[in-house]
Amino acid sequence: MMMKIQAAITILLLTLATPAISQDMMDLVDLSTPEWSESDTTRAEIEKLLAGATSGVAIDLTNRQLSGLDLSNLDFSGADMRWARLNNTNLENSKLRNTRLDLAWLMGANMENADLTGASLRSTQLRKAKLKGANFDNTRITANFKGADLTGASFRNSDLSADMKNQSMGLMGTVMTSTKLINVDFTGANLSRVDAEFAKFNDALLDDVNLSGSKLAGANLSGASVKNLVLDDADLNGTTLKALQNEDSIIGLDKAMNLSKAKRK
């Protein structure tokens, strides 16, 4: 019990810290310990819980140890999974529509082709997660995707912007540094103040996307569709802006930072 309390306190400290600080703090956490790498239940028990769920009542999986389990192809729609530890868990093809994954840990998790439509992912840890083809449409996100593979994923009309209302411990925002965002559909999404340095946006759909104030240093937007893309105050130091589609419709390009240092030809 004491170990679970200690783990919960550690999660709280890490997830409430700013993205940069939490990344440094995570280097001090031993993710190989049972609290972070093992499960306190089995797939069969989770299936039984889901099967016995009452219609309209959210399944409660808050603060559960579910790391390393095979939970693929299960339907968790509407579940409360806040604080849950799902590191290296297999959630491939799972349904997570309208789930609450705030403060959850999914480091290295396999969520390829998972459906997270309408979910909430505030301060969620998804570093190095496998997210090819995942659906994040209409979600609210301030998560850490550093090093994750989101190739072919969808974030249509989602809000990944920094939380401007909660700054007591610094600006809380989405981190996508060194993240694979190839062929991702961001149409209509809000990515204001996102940290996407060295991210690969190759051939992504960035139509009607707000990237104002974002960190795009070293990012690659080659071949992306950028109709009405907003770039006010975005940092374009070393950003690759080649073969863009609808480039003439970009908004605020002249107000971007370090435009002269961007790679455009």
N, C-alpha and C positions, 0 to 999 in steps of 0.2 A: 504494500500500500504506500509506504514511504517513498519507494522508488518511482511509483506512478505520480505522486505529488511533485517530486523533484523534476520529473520529466515535463509535467504540465507547467511548472514555473519556468523551466528552460525555454519551452515553446513560447510562452508569453513574452519573455524578455527578447527573444529573437524576432518574433513577428511584430512586436510593437516598435522595434528599432527601425531606423531608416534603412532602405535597401543596402546602401554601401556599408553601414555599420553592421547590419545583420549578416552580410556575407563574411565580414572579418570574424564575427563571433562564431559563425558556423564552423570555422576552421578549428575551433576549440572543442566542438562537440564530437564525441565518439559515436558515430552512427552505426558502429558494429555491435554495440551493446544490445541486449534483448529488448529494451524499451523502445529502441529505434529500428531494429532490424527483424524482429520476430512478431508473431501474432498471438493473441490471447484466446483465439477461437479457431474454428475450422470452416471450410467452405460449406460443409453440410449443415453446420449450425446457422450460418448466414442464410442459406437457402431456406431453412426451416423458419427463420425469423421473417423473411420476405413473404413466404407462402402464408404465414399466419397473420399478416398485416391487415388491419381494419381499413376498409376503404375510406379515404379522406384523412387518415391519421398518418403523420410523418413517422417513418422508422427512425429511432434514435440510436445513432452510432457515434455520438459525440465522445471525443477523447478515447476512442478504442484503438487498441494495437492490432492493426490488420496488415502489417508489413510482410511482404513475401508471399502472400496468399495468391491463389489463382481464383480471381473473382470475375473472370471474363464472361461475357454474354449474359450477365445478370441485370435485372432492372431495379435500380436504386432511385428512380424518379421521385422527387419530393423529399428524399431522406435528409435528415440533419446529420451531417458528417463533420461538423466543426471540430477542430482540434485533433481529428483522427490522424493516426500515423499509418501511411500507406506506402512507405518507401519500398521501391522495387516490386510493388504489387502489380499483378496482371489484371487490368481492367479493359482489355481489348474488346471492342464491340459492345461495351456496356452502355446502359441507358442511365444517364445522370441528369435528366431534364429537371430543371428547377430545384436541384439539390443545393444545400448550403455547405460549401467546402471552405468557408472562411477559416483561416488559421490552420488548415490541414497541411500535412506534409506528404508530398508525392514525389520525392526525389528518386529519379531513375525509374519511375513507374511506366508501365506500358499502357497507354490509353489510345492506341491507334484506332481510328474510326469510332471512338466513343461519342455519344451524343450528350453534350452539356448545354443544350439550348436553354436559355433563361436561368442558368445557374448563377450562384454568387461565389466569387473567388477573391475575397479580400485578404491580403497578406498570406496568400497560399504559396507554398514552396514547390515549384515544379522544375527545379534545376535538372538538366540532362534527362528530362522525361521524353518518352517516345510518343509523339502526338500527331503522327501523320494521319491526315484525313479526319481529324477530330472536328466536331461542330461546336463552336462557341458563340453562335449567333445570339444576339440580344442578351448578352451576359454583362455583369458588372465585375470588373477585374482590376485588382492592384496586386498582381502576382509576380513572382520571380521565375522567369523562363530561361535564365542564363544557360546557354549550351544545349537547349532543348531542340528537338527536330519537329517542326510544325509544318513540314512540306505538305501542301495541298489542303491545309486546314481552312476553316471558315470562321470569320469574326464579323459577319455582316451586322451592322447597326449596334455593335457592342461598344461599351464604354470602358476603355483601358486608361483613361486619363488619371493624372495625379489627384489625390483626395485633398482638395484645397480647404476643406472644412476641419480636417483633423491634422494639425501641424504641431501639436504639443511636443512631439519627439522628432520633429523634422518632417519634410515633405514625403508622404507615402505615395509611391507611384509604381508603375509596372516596369520591370527590368527585362529587356530582351537582348542583352549584350551577347554577341557571338551566337545568336540563335538562327536556325535555318527557317526562313519564312518564304521559301521558294513556292511560287504559284498559290500563295495564300490569298483568300478573298477577304479584304478588309472594307469592302464597299460600305460607305456611310458610317464607318467607325470613328470614334474619338480617341486619338492617341496623343493628345496634348501632354507635353512634358514627359513622354516615355523615354527611357534610356535604352536606345537601340544601337549603341556603338558596335561597329563591326558585324552587324546583323546582315543576313543575305535576303534581300527583298526581291531577288531576281524574278521577273515575269509576274510579280504580284499585282493584284487589283487594288489600287489605291484611289479609286474614284470617290470623290466627295468625302475624303478622309481629312481629319484635322491632325496635323503633325506639328502644330505651332509649339515653339519652346522645347522641342524634342532634341535629344542628343543623337545625332546621326553620323558622328565622326567615324570615318572608315567603313561606313555601311555601303552596301551595293544595291542600287535600285535599277540596274540594267534591265531594259525591256519591260519595266513596269508600266501599267496604265495609270496615268496621274491626272485624270480629268477633274478639275476643280480641287486639286490637292492644295491644302493650306500649309505653307511653310514659314509663316512669320516667326522670327526669332529662333528658328531651328539652327543648330550648329551643323554646318555642311563641310567641316574641315576634313578633306580627303574622301568625301562621299562620292561614289561613282554614280553619275547621272547620264548614262549613255543609252541611246536608242529608246528613249522614253516615248510612250504613246500618249498623245494629247498634251504634249509638253506646253503648248501655247496657252493652255487654260489654267496653268498653275497659279495659285493666288499667294501673293506675298513673297515670291522668290527674291525680289529686290530688297526685302527686309530680312532675309536670312543672314545668319552669321557665317563668316568665312566662305562666302560664295566664291570668291576668287581662288580659293584653295580646293574647290570641288573638281572632280575629274569629269569633264563634259564632252570631250572629244577623244 
